[in-house]
Amino acid sequence: MEQGQPRVDCQAYAQTKISNHARVFEGPEAVTPRDADELNVERLAHVGCGDVVDEEYDTKVKIGEALEAAAQAVGDHPVERSDAAAIRAAEARVVGPGATIPGGVAEQAEQAAESNATAGHDEDKVTIADVLKWNATAKLPTDKAVTREDAAAAVEAEAACAPGEATKPYGVGAALTEAARHNQDESW
């Protein structure tokens, strides 16, 4: 008998009835589980991370997730300059001051706001969902959890681009504020 931990092959079996006929399941195929050493190497491979975060149990809301929540809440509203400013502030909190993501959600939001300013009918306008839904988590490079400072930066940017108007109760800034509140409650 070999010394050390034995590795066991797990079998993944094909489904006999599938509802999505476009997806084909082949099986059985052997799946080798990862051992503890492989998991530790993967966890320590996170660049720039002083603490190892167990992503399976990390329930903090990330900036990209909060932006996508805003898309769900007010997705059918056209992107305005104040929305673009809040999205730019949120993206800057992820990538750092002065840095931008070419083709990122902030750039897309700014282009949408410019386009919407000259568009005639609402149906011709680019919506918040068009910019943020599914894009925010895919285009933002990190899994930075939302903090009160992140939310404040977005709310300030949103208010600065809409002087004299109240911040939107269900806008980008509000989504980040709610996410920061959730994350703060989680840390207690």
C-alpha positions in Angstrom: 0.0 0.0 0.0 1.3 3.4 -0.9 2.2 6.0 1.7 0.4 9.4 1.9 -3.1 10.3 1.2 -4.9 8.1 -1.3 -6.6 9.9 -4.2 -10.1 8.7 -5.1 -11.5 9.0 -8.5 -15.1 10.4 -8.5 -17.4 9.5 -11.2 -19.7 12.0 -12.9 -22.6 10.3 -14.6 -24.6 11.5 -17.6 -28.1 12.6 -17.1 -30.5 10.3 -18.9 -33.2 13.0 -19.3 -32.2 16.5 -20.1 -34.5 19.5 -20.7 -31.9 21.5 -22.6 -31.3 19.4 -25.7 -28.5 21.7 -26.9 -26.3 20.7 -24.0 -24.8 17.2 -24.2 -23.5 15.3 -21.2 -20.9 12.7 -21.8 -20.1 10.2 -19.1 -19.0 8.6 -17.0 -15.7 10.5 -16.8 -13.2 10.5 -14.0 -12.9 13.6 -11.9 -9.9 13.7 -9.6 -10.5 15.8 -6.4 -7.9 18.4 -5.5 -5.9 17.7 -2.3 -5.2 20.2 0.5 -1.8 21.2 -0.9 -3.4 22.2 -4.2 -6.1 24.2 -2.5 -3.5 26.1 -0.3 -1.4 27.0 -3.3 -4.5 28.3 -5.1 -5.5 30.4 -2.1 -2.0 31.8 -1.7 -1.8 32.7 -5.4 -4.2 35.7 -5.0 -2.0 38.6 -6.0 -1.7 41.5 -3.5 -3.9 39.7 -1.0 -2.4 39.9 2.5 -5.2 37.7 4.0 -6.4 34.5 2.4 -10.1 34.9 1.6 -12.2 31.7 1.5 -14.2 32.7 -1.5 -16.8 30.0 -0.8 -17.8 31.8 2.5 -17.1 35.4 1.5 -20.6 36.9 1.5 -19.6 40.5 1.2 -21.2 42.4 -1.7 -18.7 43.4 -4.3 -18.8 46.6 -6.3 -19.6 44.8 -9.5 -22.5 43.0 -7.8 -23.8 46.2 -6.4 -23.7 47.8 -9.8 -25.6 44.9 -11.3 -28.2 45.2 -8.5 -28.7 48.8 -9.6 -29.3 47.5 -13.1 -32.0 45.2 -11.8 -33.6 47.9 -9.7 -33.7 50.7 -12.3 -32.5 49.0 -15.4 -35.2 50.4 -17.7 -34.2 54.0 -16.9 -32.0 55.8 -19.5 -28.4 56.4 -18.4 -28.0 60.1 -17.3 -24.8 62.0 -16.7 -25.3 61.5 -12.9 -25.5 57.7 -13.4 -22.3 57.8 -15.5 -20.5 59.8 -12.8 -21.6 57.4 -10.1 -20.4 54.4 -12.2 -17.1 56.1 -12.9 -16.6 56.8 -9.2 -17.4 53.1 -8.4 -15.0 51.9 -11.1 -12.3 54.2 -9.8 -12.7 52.7 -6.3 -11.9 49.3 -7.8 -8.9 50.2 -10.1 -7.5 53.2 -8.2 -7.5 56.9 -8.7 -6.6 58.1 -12.2 -6.8 54.6 -13.7 -9.4 53.6 -16.2 -10.6 50.4 -17.8 -10.7 50.9 -21.6 -14.1 49.7 -22.7 -15.2 49.3 -19.1 -18.6 50.1 -17.6 -17.7 53.7 -16.8 -16.6 54.4 -20.3 -19.8 52.7 -21.6 -22.0 54.7 -19.2 -20.4 58.0 -20.2 -20.9 57.2 -23.9 -24.5 56.2 -23.2 -25.2 59.4 -21.3 -23.8 61.5 -24.2 -25.9 59.5 -26.7 -29.0 59.8 -24.5 -28.7 63.5 -24.2 -29.2 63.9 -27.9 -31.7 61.0 -28.4 -35.3 62.0 -28.9 -37.5 59.2 -27.6 -37.0 57.1 -24.4 -37.1 53.9 -26.5 -34.1 55.1 -28.4 -32.0 55.7 -25.3 -29.5 53.3 -23.7 -30.6 52.1 -20.3 -28.8 51.4 -17.1 -29.4 47.7 -17.7 -27.8 47.9 -21.1 -24.6 49.1 -19.5 -24.5 47.3 -16.2 -26.4 44.0 -16.4 -23.9 41.2 -16.6 -21.1 43.6 -17.5 -20.2 45.0 -14.1 -18.9 41.8 -12.6 -17.3 40.7 -15.9 -15.5 44.0 -16.6 -14.3 45.0 -13.1 -11.0 43.4 -12.4 -11.3 42.7 -8.7 -13.7 41.4 -6.1 -13.4 44.5 -3.9 -16.2 44.5 -1.3 -18.2 47.8 -1.1 -17.3 50.1 1.8 -18.9 53.2 3.1 -16.2 55.2 1.4 -17.0 53.6 -2.0 -20.7 54.4 -1.6 -20.0 57.9 -0.5 -17.8 58.6 -3.5 -20.5 57.3 -5.9 -23.3 59.3 -4.2 -21.1 62.5 -4.2 -20.4 62.0 -7.9 -24.0 61.4 -8.7 -25.1 64.5 -6.8 -22.4 66.7 -8.4 -23.7 65.9 -11.9 -27.3 66.7 -10.9 -27.1 69.9 -9.0 -30.3 70.9 -7.3 -31.7 67.5 -7.6 -32.0 64.9 -4.8 -30.0 61.7 -5.3 -32.0 58.9 -6.8 -33.5 56.6 -4.2 -32.9 53.6 -6.3 -29.9 54.6 -8.4 -26.3 53.5 -8.6 -25.3 55.5 -5.4 -28.2 54.0 -3.5 -27.3 50.4 -4.5 -23.7 51.0 -3.4 -24.9 52.5 -0.1 -27.1 49.5 0.6 -24.3 47.1 -0.3 -21.9 49.0 2.1 -24.6 48.8 4.8 -24.9 45.0 4.3 -21.1 44.6 4.4 -20.8 46.6 7.5 -23.5 44.6 9.2 -21.8 41.4 8.2 -18.5 42.4 9.9 -20.1 42.6 13.3 
